[in-house]
């Protein structure tokens, strides 16, 4: 056991007995408390040791047997627990712990209705009501009966306003029911009783954010920062509200206040940089992004944000350099590969862009525009055969006219006029409205259609 848990004389005496390999006397109530303690803190090996000693001394004690049942449930030995439940049925009928154990058994068996039935029996004893209400709330969530779950979490909170589990469970229920106005009313009532609750003010701010009432959200987060001036979360949310209100100067001030509190300041510097961008101050933004990179060189978002800034300034070489560093850190981010394909095109590096699109169709095969971009870049570099292969691969995912127009273009450029004409016919049948656009995009299509039209006139 950790030193922090050795503040209970009973626990100290029990563990000294184990350490010294002695036999000390404990009555049933003491063993009950010892086993309950270890089960509560989740130290199951010590719970088992205490249970073994207790059963050896008091094998017929109902209280110890119920603790054994609780232990069996904790280690998920449900078959043994089921037998013990049956054995204790008569003697445990008037015991709240037994009823709670049986309820937990049915919960572990994924039978919420049965669990609720036994929790209701446990309520009749009048003990542990707060705990039982929370358990019933969980079971109703398992049944997807969120309104009933909310009812019981509220009842638990009424018994103890400082019950964080019940409090956050209530918030969860309101959000699942999309009752944001009702949640705000609930929080305001809670704040009337606990006016200095930082979590309540923060949750109130979040609800106002969801309602897009940024003025009220800012007010709530401001209270949270007054209650706890060292709360990074409250400061960050307050600054986020100011961003929504387009007061970027004040948002920067609040973000800067968090720098002394935050161990991971990289994200904060990024947010400051984004605010400077919105203020039209790119060089200050660049300084903030570089500070973010200094704080955390492994933060891919900071590399990409710097890349975006250089791109907005028209410096594609620098933008590509920083984007590549971001991709080195997160090679599965599809957006990064799309941006790199775009930058390579801007830098007239179509071969490199083609490789980007090959990666994109591998990562995101169900995106039509990835296939369209791949075949387009292959056409641009003159690799028509690979473009044909890419189009056919794309057609397995998307039977789209655009791909057939591309296919027709490639076949004509490869000198396979018959295949080109067949693909063009197919494309036109699928979407004739695209024809003028595609004729302008791929001049050989217009030439071949003109030649075909002239031949048909001669035959007449």
C-alpha positions in Angstrom: 0.0 0.0 0.0 1.1 3.6 -0.6 2.1 5.7 2.4 -0.8 8.1 1.7 -3.3 5.3 2.6 -1.7 4.5 6.0 -3.7 7.0 7.9 -6.1 4.5 9.4 -5.0 2.8 12.6 -6.9 -0.3 11.8 -5.2 -0.6 8.4 -1.8 0.0 9.9 -2.4 -2.7 12.5 -3.5 -5.2 9.8 -0.5 -4.5 7.5 1.9 -4.7 10.4 0.5 -8.1 11.2 1.2 -9.2 7.6 4.6 -7.7 7.5 5.6 -9.3 10.9 3.9 -12.6 9.9 2.0 -12.5 13.2 -1.6 -13.4 14.1 -3.6 -10.5 15.6 -7.1 -10.5 16.8 -9.7 -8.5 14.8 -13.5 -8.8 15.4 -15.9 -9.1 12.5 -16.7 -5.4 12.4 -13.0 -4.6 12.2 -12.5 -7.1 9.4 -15.5 -5.7 7.7 -14.0 -2.2 7.8 -10.6 -3.5 6.6 -12.0 -5.4 3.6 -14.3 -2.5 2.8 -11.3 -0.1 2.8 -9.3 -2.1 0.4 -12.2 -2.6 -1.9 -12.9 1.1 -1.9 -9.4 2.0 -2.8 -9.2 -0.8 -5.4 -6.4 -2.7 -3.7 -7.8 -6.1 -4.6 -4.7 -8.2 -3.5 -4.9 -6.8 0.0 -8.7 -7.2 0.0 -8.1 -10.9 -0.8 -5.6 -11.2 2.1 -8.0 -9.5 4.6 -10.9 -11.6 3.3 -8.9 -14.9 3.7 -8.0 -14.1 7.3 -11.6 -13.0 8.1 -13.2 -16.2 6.5 -10.7 -18.3 8.4 -11.7 -16.7 11.7 -15.4 -16.1 11.0 -16.5 -18.6 8.3 -20.2 -18.2 9.1 -20.3 -14.4 9.4 -23.0 -13.0 7.0 -21.2 -9.6 6.8 -17.9 -11.2 5.8 -19.7 -13.5 3.3 -21.3 -10.4 1.7 -17.8 -8.8 1.5 -16.6 -11.9 -0.3 -19.5 -11.5 -2.7 -18.4 -7.9 -3.3 -14.9 -9.0 -3.9 -16.0 -11.7 -6.4 -17.9 -9.0 -8.3 -14.8 -6.8 -8.3 -12.7 -9.5 -10.0 -15.6 -10.4 -12.3 -16.0 -14.0 -11.1 -19.7 -14.0 -11.8 -20.4 -17.8 -11.7 -19.0 -18.0 -8.1 -20.9 -14.8 -7.2 -24.1 -16.3 -8.5 -23.7 -19.3 -6.3 -23.0 -17.1 -3.2 -26.0 -14.9 -4.0 -28.2 -17.9 -3.9 -26.6 -19.2 -0.6 -27.1 -15.8 1.1 -30.6 -15.2 -0.2 -32.3 -15.8 3.1 -29.8 -14.3 5.5 -29.1 -11.3 3.2 -32.7 -10.4 2.6 -32.6 -7.6 5.2 -29.1 -6.3 4.3 -28.5 -3.2 2.2 -25.0 -4.3 1.1 -26.4 -7.7 -0.1 -29.1 -5.9 -2.2 -26.5 -3.6 -3.7 -24.3 -6.5 -4.5 -27.1 -8.4 -6.3 -27.9 -5.2 -8.2 -24.2 -4.9 -9.3 -24.3 -8.6 -10.3 -27.2 -7.9 -12.7 -25.5 -4.8 -13.9 -22.3 -6.8 -14.8 -24.6 -9.3 -16.5 -25.8 -6.4 -18.6 -29.4 -6.6 -17.3 -30.1 -3.0 -16.2 -33.8 -3.7 -15.4 -32.9 -6.4 -12.9 -30.2 -4.2 -11.5 -32.7 -1.3 -11.0 -35.1 -3.7 -9.3 -32.5 -4.6 -6.6 -31.3 -1.0 -6.2 -34.9 -0.1 -5.5 -35.0 -2.8 -2.8 -31.7 -1.4 -1.4 -33.4 2.1 -1.1 -36.0 0.6 1.3 -33.3 0.3 3.9 -32.6 4.0 3.9 -28.8 3.7 3.8 -26.4 4.8 1.1 -29.1 6.6 -0.8 -26.7 8.9 -2.6 -24.6 6.0 -3.9 -27.7 4.0 -4.9 -29.3 7.0 -6.8 -26.1 7.4 -8.8 -26.1 3.7 -9.6 -29.7 3.8 -10.7 -28.8 6.8 -12.9 -26.1 4.7 -14.6 -28.5 1.8 -15.2 -31.1 4.1 -16.8 -28.3 5.4 -19.0 -27.6 1.8 -20.0 -31.3 1.6 -20.9 -31.0 4.8 -22.9 -33.6 6.3 -20.7 -31.8 9.6 -20.2 -34.6 11.5 -18.6 -35.0 8.9 -15.8 -31.2 8.9 -15.4 -31.2 12.6 -14.9 -34.0 12.3 -12.3 -31.8 10.0 -10.1 -28.6 11.9 -10.6 -30.5 15.0 -9.4 -31.7 13.2 -6.4 -28.1 12.1 -5.6 -27.0 15.7 -6.0 -29.7 16.9 -3.6 -28.2 14.7 -0.9 -24.7 16.1 -1.5 -24.1 19.2 -3.6 -20.4 18.4 -3.6 -21.0 15.1 -5.4 -19.0 15.7 -8.5 -20.0 12.5 -10.2 -23.7 13.3 -9.8 -23.1 16.9 -10.9 -21.3 16.0 -14.1 -23.7 13.1 -14.8 -26.6 15.7 -14.7 -24.7 17.8 -17.2 -24.1 14.8 -19.5 -27.8 14.0 -19.4 -28.9 17.5 -20.3 -26.5 17.5 -23.2 -27.6 14.1 -24.5 -31.2 15.4 -24.3 -30.1 18.6 -26.1 -31.7 20.6 -23.3 -29.2 23.5 -23.1 -31.6 26.1 -21.8 -32.8 23.7 -19.1 -29.1 22.9 -18.3 -28.5 26.6 -17.8 -31.4 26.9 -15.5 -30.1 23.9 -13.5 -26.6 25.5 -13.3 -28.0 28.9 -12.2 -30.0 27.2 -9.4 -26.8 25.2 -8.4 -24.8 28.5 -8.4 -27.4 30.1 -6.1 -26.5 27.3 -3.6 -22.8 27.2 -4.4 -21.9 30.7 -5.7 -18.1 30.0 -5.5 -18.2 26.8 -7.5 -15.6 27.1 -10.2 -16.8 24.0 -12.1 -20.4 25.3 -12.1 -19.4 28.7 -13.5 -17.2 26.9 -16.1 -20.0 24.5 -17.1 -22.4 27.5 -17.3 -20.0 29.2 -19.7 -19.8 26.1 -21.9 -23.6 25.9 -22.1 -23.7 29.5 -23.2 -21.0 28.8 -25.8 -23.2 26.0 -27.2 -26.1 28.5 -27.3 -23.7 30.9 -29.1 -24.4 33.5 -26.4 -20.7 34.6 -26.1 -21.4 37.6 -24.0 -22.9 35.5 -21.2 -20.3 32.8 -21.7 -17.5 35.3 -21.2 -19.2 36.6 -18.1 -19.4 33.0 -16.7 -15.8 32.2 -17.5 -14.7 35.6 -16.0 -16.4 34.6 -12.7 -14.5 31.2 -12.9 -11.2 33.0 -13.2 -12.0 35.3 -10.3 -12.8 32.2 -8.1 -9.6 30.5 -9.3 -7.1 32.9 -10.8 -4.8 29.9 -11.6 -7.4 27.9 -13.6 -5.9 27.4 -17.0 -9.1 26.0 -18.4 -11.2 29.0 -17.3 -8.7 31.5 -18.7 -8.5 29.6 -22.0 -12.3 29.4 -22.3 -12.6 33.1 -21.5 -10.1 33.9 -24.2 -12.0 31.7 -26.7 -15.1 33.7 -26.0 -13.3 36.9 -26.7 -12.2 35.4 -30.0 -15.8 34.6 -30.8 -16.6 38.2 -30.0 -13.8 39.3 -32.3 -12.0 41.1 -29.5 -8.7 39.6 -30.5 -6.5 42.2 -28.6 -8.2 41.2 -25.2 -8.1 37.5 -26.2 -4.3 37.8 -26.6 -4.0 39.5 -23.2 -5.9 36.6 -21.5 -3.9 34.0 -23.3 -0.7 35.7 -22.2 -2.0 35.5 -18.6 -2.1 31.7 -18.9 1.5 31.5 -20.0 2.8 31.7 -16.4 0.3 29.0 -15.4 0.6 26.5 -18.3 3.2 23.8 -18.4 2.4 23.2 -22.1 2.5 26.7 -23.4 2.9 25.7 -27.1 -0.9 25.6 -27.7 -1.3 29.0 -26.0 1.3 30.5 -28.3 -0.5 29.0 -31.3 -3.8 30.6 -30.2 -2.0 33.9 -29.7 -0.6 33.5 -33.2 -4.0 32.9 -34.7 -5.3 36.0 -33.0 -2.5 38.1 -34.5 -3.4 36.6 -37.9 -7.0 37.7 -37.5 -5.7 41.2 -36.5 -3.7 41.3 -39.8 -0.3 41.2 -38.0 1.4 38.3 -39.8 4.9 39.0 -38.4 3.7 39.0 -34.8 1.8 35.8 -35.6 5.0 34.2 -37.0 6.9 35.1 -33.9 4.1 33.4 -31.8 4.2 30.3 -34.0 7.9 30.0 -33.6 7.6 30.3 -29.9 5.1 27.4 -30.0 7.7 25.4 -31.9 10.4 26.3 -29.4 8.1 25.1 -26.6 7.2 21.9 -28.3 9.0 20.8 -31.5 6.8 17.7 -31.6 3.5 19.7 -32.0 2.6 19.1 -35.7 -0.2 21.7 -35.6 2.4 24.5 -34.9 4.4 23.5 -37.9 1.3 23.4 -40.1 0.0 26.8 -38.7 3.4 28.3 -39.6 3.1 26.7 -43.1 -0.3 28.3 -43.5 1.1 31.7 -42.6 3.9 31.4 -45.2 1.3 30.2 -47.8 -0.9 33.3 -47.1 2.2 35.4 -47.7 2.8 33.7 -51.0 6.1 32.0 -49.8 5.3 28.5 -51.0 8.8 27.2 -50.5 8.8 28.0 -46.8 5.2 26.8 -46.5 6.2 23.5 -47.9 9.2 23.2 -45.6 7.1 23.6 -42.5 4.3 21.4 -43.8 6.7 18.6 -44.4 7.8 18.8 -40.8 4.2 18.5 -39.8 3.7 15.5 -42.0 6.8 13.9 -40.5 5.0 14.1 -37.1 1.6 13.0 -38.3 1.8 11.1 -41.6 -1.8 10.0 -41.4 -3.4 13.4 -41.5 -5.3 13.6 -44.7 -5.6 17.4 -44.7 -1.8 17.8 -44.5 -1.4 15.7 -47.7 -4.1 17.7 -49.5 -2.2 20.9 -48.6 1.1 19.4 -49.8 -0.5 18.4 -53.1 -1.7 22.0 -53.5 1.7 23.5 -52.6 3.5 21.2 -55.0 1.1 22.3 -57.8 1.7 26.0 -56.9 5.4 25.3 -57.1 4.9 23.6 -60.5 6.1 20.3 -59.1 3.5 18.0 -60.6 5.5 14.8 -60.2 5.7 15.4 -56.4 2.0 16.3 -56.4 1.2 13.0 -58.1 2.9 11.2 -55.2 0.8 13.2 -52.8 -2.4 12.1 -54.5 -1.2 8.4 -54.5 -0.9 8.7 -50.8 -4.3 10.4 -50.5 -6.2 7.7 -52.4 -4.5 5.2 -50.1 -5.5 7.1 -47.0 -9.0 8.2 -48.2 -10.1 6.0 -51.1 -13.8 7.0 -50.7 -13.1 10.7 -51.6 -13.9 11.3 -55.3 -11.7 14.4 -55.6 -8.6 12.4 -54.6 -9.1 10.2 -57.6 -9.9 13.1 -59.8 -6.7 14.9 -58.6 -4.5 11.9 -59.1 -5.6 11.3 -62.7 -5.4 15.0 -63.4 -1.8 15.3 -62.2 -0.8 12.2 -64.1 -2.3 13.8 -67.3 -0.4 17.0 -66.5 2.9 15.3 -66.4 2.1 13.3 -69.6 1.9 9.9 -68.0 -1.3 8.9 -69.8 -1.0 5.2 -69.3 -0.8 5.6 -65.5 -3.6 8.1 -65.7 -5.8 5.4 -67.4 -4.9 3.0 -64.6 -5.7 5.6 -62.0 -9.1 6.3 -63.6 -10.1 2.7 -63.7 -9.1 2.4 -60.0 -11.2 5.4 -59.3 -14.2 4.0 -61.2 -14.3 1.1 -58.9 -15.3 3.6 -56.2 -17.1 6.2 -58.2 -19.0 5.8 -61.5 -18.7 9.4 -62.4 -18.8 11.2 -65.8 -15.7 13.3 -64.9 -13.6 10.2 -64.8 -14.9 9.0 -68.2 -14.1 12.4 -69.7 -10.5 12.0 -68.3 -10.3 8.5 -69.7 -11.4 9.6 -73.1 -8.8 12.3 -73.1 -6.1 9.8 -72.1 -7.0 7.3 -74.7 -7.0 9.9 -77.5 -3.6 11.2 -76.4 -2.4 7.5 -76.4 -3.6 7.2 -80.0 -6.4 4.8 -79.0 -9.2 6.7 -80.7 -11.7 3.9 -80.6 -11.4 3.6 -76.8 -11.4 7.4 -76.6 -14.6 7.7 -78.5 -16.3 5.0 -76.4 -15.3 6.7 -73.2 -16.5 10.1 -74.5 -19.8 8.6 -75.4 -20.2 7.0 -72.0 -19.3 10.3 -70.3 -21.8 12.3 -72.4 -24.6 9.8 -71.7 -23.9 10.1 -68.0 -23.7 13.9 -67.8 -24.0 15.9 -71.1 -24.0 19.2 -69.1 -20.3 18.8 -68.4 -19.4 18.4 -72.1 -18.6 22.0 -72.8 -16.5 22.4 -69.7 -14.5 19.2 -70.6 -14.1 20.2 -74.2 -12.4 23.4 -73.1 -10.3 21.6 -70.5 -9.1 18.8 -72.8 -8.7 20.3 -76.3 -8.1 16.9 -78.0 -11.7 16.0 -77.1 -13.1 18.9 -79.1 -10.7 18.1 -82.0 -11.8 14.5 -82.1 -15.5 15.4 -81.9 -15.1 17.9 -84.7 -13.3 15.3 -86.9 -16.0 12.7 -86.1 -18.7 15.2 -87.1 -17.0 16.0 -90.4 -16.6 12.3 -91.2 -20.3 11.8 -90.6 -21.1 14.7 -93.0 -19.0 13.2 -95.8 -20.7 9.9 -95.4 -24.0 11.6 -96.0 
